[in-house]
Amino acid sequence: MRRSLAGVALAVTSMVALSFLIPLGALVMSLVKAQAVTAAEQRAAALAPILTLTTDPSALRESAASLDPAQQLVIHLPADAEALGSSKAPEALLERAQQGRESISQEIPDGWICLQPVVLPGDRVAVIENFVPEEELTHGVKESWAVMSFLAVALIGGSVLVADRLGAKVVRSSRKLAQASRALGQGDLDTRVDPVGPRELRDAGIAFNAMAHRMTELLAVERELVADLSHRLRTPLTALHLASERMAGTPESARVEAAVGELEAELRAIIAAARTPLAVGPMGQGMLGTEPHAGPDTAGAGASCPRCEAAEVVRRRTAFWSVLAEQQNRSCCVDLTQEPTAVGLSDDDVAAVVDALIGNIFRHTAPGTPFGVRVVRTAQAVELVVEDGGPGIPEPELALSRGSSTGSTGLGLDIAGRAATATGGSVCIGRSPLGGAHITVSFALAPQAPSERGRRISRRRPAWPHRR
């Protein structure tokens, strides 16, 4: 924008300067020429009274020298007398002035000639000639043009400088607004702008600050609402605790008490996460738009990002779900790699993904449906594979959108997708060899710690046993 404004100022000022400079230059040249010609005519007219009084050559030469030190005055006496001075007048013009007794002032090849006839006693005619050389006709014109050109250049330069400064002010304000917008989009909810610049940009800055403030308020209210709703679930949990205590001594008592304890721990984690600062909540990279991990080679990525062993978290969560699977007669196959599986997510984030995917199997398939969980380490990622023997997912693309599937909110796959995106991975849905859904969640590997480098064990892919 600065360059455009400077270009417009340069073009406009140049046209204005030229529109004045060209006529003014021509006028200066015309004035200098008119002054030189007028001065020559006045010198010739001043010598005429002297010529009427005397025709003595020595007196006339002395008078001409006093009137014109440049010795351009020439006196042509009547009859065949020799001219007093060096004549530059053409013979035709001189004869015309003598015979026609006509004052002549016109341009000749080397300058300007002025012929002034003077009638002497006895009806004789003498002619006074005054020649103005070309350099006198343009004396001082070049200097005047140089001064005018300098002023025009100064005017153009000043206008371009002023336009550039004004453009810089506008660009600085718009750049700050753009930087604040990018920072807000990347999750910095405290970013604000100082409204400066033109009135329109100041209004935009004020509106941006109001939008950011309102966004922060709405997010805070939403998170507090989530925490309150989670807290309200503690009432039925208390009832379940009392029921499990009444069941003390029965075979199911220990299992019910363990399940209630797990559920209460999950609620506490949800409440704590909902009430953490907005920019550092669970899976904050995916929710607030910060840059995802670029992969294992990202310099310094592990210094400030969460980190966990995905295989270990999957092992713990599948152990929990295996108890419920046994109660519903579901065969559960778990295959976990022995290689390091560090990913840039917290334990709670990975556990949320596992619980969401396995929980979908329990909700949308009949009891007795088998399922399997597998963790595989590749060169650049850790893959979590969950498959089942249910009816499958008929429209995988729609299933990845929250609330688009009939009879489902789509929240489970949405959680998995956000977690994968936060690390630079992806989610893929296909058909399982068991006959149902085959969901692969890919997490990019977190940067290796110095102590881990060089200690990778060779990968092995054990056979995938299926039990029905």
C-alpha positions in Angstrom: 0.0 0.0 0.0 2.8 2.4 0.8 4.3 1.9 -2.7 0.9 2.4 -4.3 0.2 5.7 -2.4 3.7 6.9 -3.2 3.2 6.1 -6.9 -0.1 7.9 -7.0 1.5 11.0 -5.3 4.4 10.9 -7.7 2.1 10.7 -10.8 -0.3 13.4 -9.7 2.4 15.8 -8.5 4.5 15.3 -11.6 1.5 16.1 -13.9 0.7 19.2 -11.8 4.4 20.3 -11.9 4.7 19.8 -15.6 1.5 21.6 -16.3 2.9 24.7 -14.6 6.6 24.2 -15.5 6.3 24.1 -19.3 4.2 27.3 -19.7 6.2 29.1 -17.0 9.5 28.2 -18.8 8.1 29.4 -22.1 6.9 32.6 -20.4 10.3 33.3 -18.9 12.0 32.8 -22.2 9.5 35.2 -23.9 10.0 37.8 -21.2 13.8 37.7 -21.4 13.6 38.1 -25.2 11.1 41.0 -25.0 13.3 42.8 -22.5 16.4 42.5 -24.7 14.6 43.7 -27.8 13.0 46.6 -25.9 16.4 47.7 -24.5 17.8 47.7 -28.0 15.0 49.8 -29.4 15.4 52.3 -26.5 19.1 52.6 -27.2 18.4 53.3 -30.9 15.8 55.8 -30.0 18.1 57.6 -27.5 20.7 58.1 -30.3 18.3 59.6 -32.8 18.2 63.2 -31.2 22.0 63.3 -31.2 22.1 62.4 -34.9 19.7 65.2 -35.8 22.1 67.7 -34.1 25.4 66.5 -35.6 26.8 64.1 -38.2 30.3 64.2 -37.0 31.6 60.7 -37.0 33.8 61.1 -33.9 30.9 62.6 -31.8 28.6 59.9 -33.0 31.0 57.2 -32.1 31.5 58.6 -28.7 27.7 58.9 -28.1 27.1 55.3 -29.4 29.8 54.0 -27.1 28.2 55.7 -24.1 24.8 54.2 -24.9 26.0 50.7 -25.8 29.3 49.6 -24.3 29.0 46.3 -26.3 29.4 48.4 -29.4 26.4 46.9 -31.2 25.1 50.3 -32.2 25.8 51.1 -35.9 25.0 54.4 -37.7 24.4 54.4 -41.4 24.8 58.0 -42.6 23.0 59.2 -45.8 24.5 59.0 -49.3 27.5 56.8 -49.7 29.2 57.6 -46.3 30.8 54.6 -44.5 28.8 53.0 -41.7 30.0 53.8 -38.2 30.5 50.3 -36.7 30.2 46.7 -37.8 26.8 46.2 -39.5 24.9 42.9 -39.1 21.8 44.1 -41.0 20.9 42.5 -44.3 21.1 44.9 -47.3 17.4 44.4 -48.1 16.3 45.4 -44.6 18.7 48.4 -44.6 17.4 49.6 -48.0 13.9 49.2 -46.9 14.4 51.2 -43.7 16.2 54.1 -45.7 13.8 54.3 -48.6 10.6 53.5 -46.8 11.6 55.4 -43.6 10.2 52.4 -41.6 11.3 51.2 -38.2 12.1 47.5 -38.4 12.6 45.1 -35.6 12.8 41.4 -36.5 14.7 38.2 -35.9 17.7 37.3 -38.1 19.8 34.1 -38.1 22.3 35.2 -35.4 20.0 37.2 -33.2 17.7 40.2 -33.4 18.1 43.4 -35.5 16.5 46.8 -34.8 16.6 49.5 -37.5 15.6 53.1 -36.6 15.5 55.6 -39.5 16.2 59.3 -38.7 15.3 62.2 -41.1 18.1 64.8 -41.2 18.0 68.3 -42.6 17.7 68.4 -46.4 15.4 65.4 -46.4 18.2 63.0 -45.9 17.7 59.7 -44.1 20.2 58.1 -41.7 19.6 54.7 -40.1 20.5 53.6 -36.6 21.1 49.8 -36.3 21.2 47.9 -33.0 22.0 44.2 -33.1 21.0 41.9 -30.2 23.0 38.6 -30.3 21.3 35.3 -29.5 23.0 34.9 -26.1 21.4 38.2 -24.9 18.0 37.0 -26.1 18.3 33.9 -23.8 20.4 35.4 -21.0 19.4 33.9 -17.6 16.8 31.5 -19.1 18.8 28.3 -18.3 19.3 29.5 -14.8 15.6 30.2 -14.4 14.7 26.9 -15.8 17.2 25.1 -13.4 15.6 26.9 -10.4 12.1 26.0 -11.5 13.1 22.4 -12.1 14.7 22.2 -8.7 11.5 23.5 -7.1 9.4 21.0 -9.1 11.6 18.1 -8.0 11.5 19.3 -4.4 7.7 19.5 -4.6 7.4 16.1 -6.1 9.8 14.6 -3.6 8.0 16.3 -0.7 4.6 15.0 -1.8 6.0 11.4 -2.3 7.5 11.6 1.2 4.3 12.8 2.8 2.3 10.1 1.0 4.8 7.5 2.1 4.6 8.6 5.7 0.8 8.5 5.6 0.9 5.1 3.9 3.3 3.8 6.5 0.9 4.9 9.2 -2.0 3.1 7.5 0.1 0.0 6.8 1.4 -0.1 10.4 -2.1 0.0 11.8 -3.4 -2.7 9.4 -0.3 -4.9 10.0 -0.9 -4.8 13.8 -4.5 -5.7 13.3 -3.6 -8.6 11.0 -1.0 -9.8 13.6 -3.5 -9.6 16.4 -6.0 -11.6 14.3 -3.5 -14.3 13.6 -2.6 -14.5 17.3 -6.2 -14.7 18.3 -6.7 -17.5 15.7 -3.8 -19.4 17.2 -5.3 -19.3 20.6 -3.8 -16.2 22.3 -7.1 -15.0 23.8 -5.4 -12.1 25.6 -4.2 -10.4 22.4 -5.5 -6.9 21.8 -4.7 -4.0 19.5 -4.1 -0.3 20.1 -6.5 1.5 17.8 -4.4 3.9 15.8 -4.3 5.3 12.3 -7.2 6.6 10.2 -10.7 6.6 11.7 -11.8 3.5 9.8 -8.8 1.5 11.1 -9.4 2.8 14.6 -13.0 1.6 14.4 -11.8 -1.8 13.1 -9.4 -2.0 16.0 -12.1 -1.1 18.6 -14.4 -3.7 17.0 -11.6 -6.3 17.1 -11.0 -5.7 20.8 -14.7 -6.0 21.6 -14.9 -9.2 19.6 -11.9 -10.8 21.4 -13.3 -9.8 24.8 -16.7 -11.2 24.0 -15.1 -14.4 22.6 -13.2 -14.8 25.9 -16.3 -14.3 27.9 -18.3 -16.9 25.9 -15.5 -19.5 26.1 -15.2 -19.0 29.8 -19.0 -19.3 30.3 -19.1 -22.4 28.1 -16.2 -24.1 30.0 -17.8 -23.3 33.3 -21.1 -24.7 32.1 -19.3 -28.0 31.2 -17.7 -28.1 34.7 -21.1 -27.5 36.3 -22.8 -30.2 34.3 -20.0 -32.6 35.1 -20.4 -31.7 38.8 -24.1 -32.4 38.7 -23.3 -36.0 37.7 -21.8 -36.6 41.1 -25.2 -36.9 42.7 -26.1 -40.1 40.8 -22.5 -41.3 41.5 -23.2 -41.0 45.2 -26.3 -43.1 44.8 -24.3 -45.7 43.0 -21.7 -45.7 45.8 -24.5 -46.3 48.3 -25.9 -49.1 46.2 -22.5 -50.8 45.9 -22.1 -50.6 49.7 -25.4 -52.4 50.1 -24.2 -55.0 47.7 -21.1 -55.7 49.8 -20.3 -59.4 50.0 -21.8 -60.2 46.6 -19.6 -61.3 43.6 -20.6 -58.2 41.7 -19.8 -55.7 44.4 -16.1 -55.3 43.7 -16.7 -54.8 40.0 -19.4 -52.2 40.5 -17.3 -50.3 43.1 -14.3 -50.3 40.6 -16.5 -49.1 37.8 -17.9 -46.3 40.0 -14.5 -45.3 41.1 -13.3 -45.1 37.5 -16.3 -43.0 36.5 -15.8 -40.6 39.4 -12.1 -40.2 38.5 -13.1 -39.3 35.0 -15.6 -36.7 36.2 -12.9 -35.1 38.4 -10.6 -34.9 35.4 -13.3 -33.3 33.2 -14.1 -30.7 35.9 -10.4 -29.9 36.4 -9.8 -29.7 32.7 -12.8 -27.4 32.1 -11.7 -25.0 34.7 -8.1 -24.7 33.6 -7.1 -21.5 31.6 -8.6 -21.5 28.2 -5.3 -21.8 26.2 -3.9 -24.8 28.1 -6.9 -27.1 28.3 -6.8 -30.8 27.2 -6.0 -31.1 23.6 -5.5 -27.4 23.5 -3.6 -27.5 20.2 -6.5 -28.8 18.3 -9.2 -26.8 20.0 -7.6 -23.4 19.9 -5.7 -23.7 16.6 -2.1 -23.6 17.7 0.4 -25.1 15.3 0.4 -28.9 15.3 3.5 -30.9 15.7 5.4 -31.1 12.5 6.8 -34.5 13.2 9.7 -36.1 15.0 12.2 -33.7 13.5 10.7 -30.5 14.8 13.3 -28.7 16.7 12.5 -28.0 20.3 8.9 -29.3 20.0 9.1 -31.5 23.0 10.3 -28.7 25.3 6.8 -27.2 26.0 4.3 -29.8 24.6 2.7 -32.7 26.5 4.1 -36.1 26.0 3.1 -39.7 26.8 3.6 -43.3 25.8 0.5 -44.1 23.7 0.9 -47.9 24.1 1.0 -47.7 27.9 -2.1 -45.6 28.0 -3.9 -47.9 25.6 -2.9 -50.9 27.8 -4.4 -49.3 30.9 -7.7 -48.3 29.2 -8.2 -51.6 27.4 -7.7 -53.3 30.8 -10.6 -51.3 32.1 -12.9 -52.0 29.1 -12.0 -55.7 29.1 -13.9 -56.2 32.4 -17.1 -54.8 30.8 -16.4 -56.8 27.6 -16.2 -60.0 29.7 -19.6 -59.2 31.3 -21.2 -58.9 27.8 -19.4 -61.9 26.4 -17.3 -59.8 24.0 -14.0 -61.2 22.8 -11.3 -58.6 23.1 -8.0 -58.8 21.3 -5.2 -56.4 22.3 -1.9 -56.2 20.4 0.5 -53.5 21.5 3.9 -52.8 20.0 7.0 -53.0 22.3 8.7 -50.0 20.6 8.6 -46.5 22.1 5.4 -44.8 21.2 5.9 -41.2 22.4 3.3 -38.8 21.1 2.7 -35.1 21.7 -0.5 -35.5 23.8 -1.2 -36.0 27.5 -2.3 -39.3 29.1 -5.8 -37.9 29.5 -6.0 -37.0 25.8 -5.0 -40.4 24.5 -7.2 -42.1 27.1 -10.1 -39.9 25.9 -9.5 -41.2 22.3 -9.4 -44.8 23.4 -12.5 -44.5 25.6 -14.4 -42.7 22.8 -13.7 -45.4 20.2 -14.2 -48.4 22.4 -17.3 -46.8 24.0 -18.8 -46.4 20.5 -18.4 -50.2 20.1 -20.3 -50.9 23.3 -23.1 -48.3 22.4 -23.6 -49.2 18.8 -23.0 -53.0 18.6 -24.9 -55.9 20.2 -23.5 -57.7 23.3 -21.2 -60.5 22.2 -19.7 -58.5 19.3 -15.9 -59.0 19.2 -13.5 -56.1 18.9 -9.8 -55.6 18.8 -7.3 -52.8 19.7 -3.9 -52.6 18.2 -1.0 -50.0 18.5 1.6 -50.0 15.7 4.8 -48.0 15.4 5.7 -46.8 11.9 8.7 -44.6 10.8 6.9 -41.3 11.4 3.8 -42.1 13.5 2.0 -44.2 16.0 -1.2 -45.9 14.7 -4.0 -46.8 17.0 -6.3 -49.3 15.3 -9.7 -50.2 16.7 -12.0 -52.6 14.9 -15.1 -54.6 15.7 -17.4 -57.2 14.2 -20.5 -55.0 14.2 -22.5 -53.6 11.2 -19.7 -51.1 10.4 -20.0 -47.4 9.4 -21.9 -47.0 6.1 -20.8 -43.3 5.5 -17.3 -42.8 6.9 -17.0 -39.1 5.8 -20.3 -38.1 7.5 -19.3 -40.1 10.6 -16.3 -37.8 11.1 -18.6 -34.8 11.4 -20.1 -34.3 14.8 -23.9 -34.8 14.9 -24.2 -35.9 11.2 -24.8 -39.6 11.9 -28.2 -40.8 12.6 -28.7 -41.8 16.2 -25.2 -40.5 17.2 -23.6 -37.2 18.1 -20.4 -38.1 16.4 -18.5 -36.9 19.4 -16.3 -40.0 19.7 -14.8 -39.7 16.3 -14.6 -35.9 16.7 -12.4 -36.4 19.8 -10.2 -38.8 17.9 -9.9 -36.4 14.9 -9.0 -33.4 17.1 -6.4 -35.4 18.9 -4.8 -36.7 15.7 -4.9 -33.2 14.1 -3.2 -31.8 17.2 -0.1 -33.9 16.5 -0.2 -33.6 12.7 -1.9 -37.0 12.2 -5.3 -38.1 10.8 -8.2 -40.5 11.2 -9.1 -43.2 8.6 -12.3 -45.3 8.6 -12.5 -48.6 6.7 -13.9 -52.1 6.8 -12.6 -54.5 9.4 -11.7 -58.2 8.7 -14.1 -58.9 11.6 -16.9 -57.5 9.4 -17.5 -54.1 11.1 -15.7 -50.8 11.4 -11.9 -50.4 11.1 -10.8 -47.1 12.5 -7.1 -46.0 12.3 -6.0 -43.0 14.3 -2.5 -41.8 13.4 -0.5 -39.7 15.8 2.8 -38.1 14.7 5.7 -39.2 16.8 6.9 -36.7 19.4 10.6 -35.6 19.1 12.8 -38.1 20.7 14.5 -37.2 24.0 18.4 -37.5 23.8 18.3 -40.6 26.1 15.9 -42.3 23.7 17.9 -41.9 20.5 19.7 -44.9 19.3 17.6 -47.3 21.5 14.9 -48.3 19.1 14.2 -52.0 19.0 13.2 -53.6 15.8 9.5 -53.6 15.2 7.6 -56.9 15.1 4.1 -57.4 13.9 2.6 -60.4 15.7 -0.3 -62.2 14.1 -3.8 -60.7 14.8 -5.8 -63.4 16.5 -9.6 -63.1 16.3 -11.8 -64.8 18.8 -15.5 -65.0 18.3 
